Amino acid sequence: MNPQLKGAEKLAGTYLFDLATSAKALRLNRFLHGFTIPANRELFKSDPEAAFAKAALSAEERRMVRDLDWAALIRYGASFFCLEKLGRVKGVSNPEMVAGFRGETLEEFLKTRRVPGAR
């Protein structure tokens, strides 16, 4: 482990995105980043299983995306910036995603914010 990261694993809610994590999640992140291409977005919307097969996603990766399991995706190594693309395709806002990372409902998460009327 990088000595600069020593102890980071003890910080609750912190998910390291190091070289090993990046390599493990590369296929998933390429799939998610591919939503920048309209044809990939349309394939995913119309036939998610075909999109998963085209990207050769594993069963675990498919399940996390299918279920929008934000906490599992971020722990697995999905890049937040790539997850934002999935959120846009599925109509999920950033606050909803972050609530999912924290294992909270949107309403629970918003109670921790100081932004009246945020959604």
Secondary structure, DSSP 8 states (H G I E B T S, - for coil): --GGGTTGGGSTT-----HHHHHHTHHHHHHHHGGGSHHHHHHHHH-HHHHHHHTT--HHHHHHHHTT-HHHHHHHT--HHHHHHHHHHHT--HHHHHHHHHT--HHHHHHTS--TT--
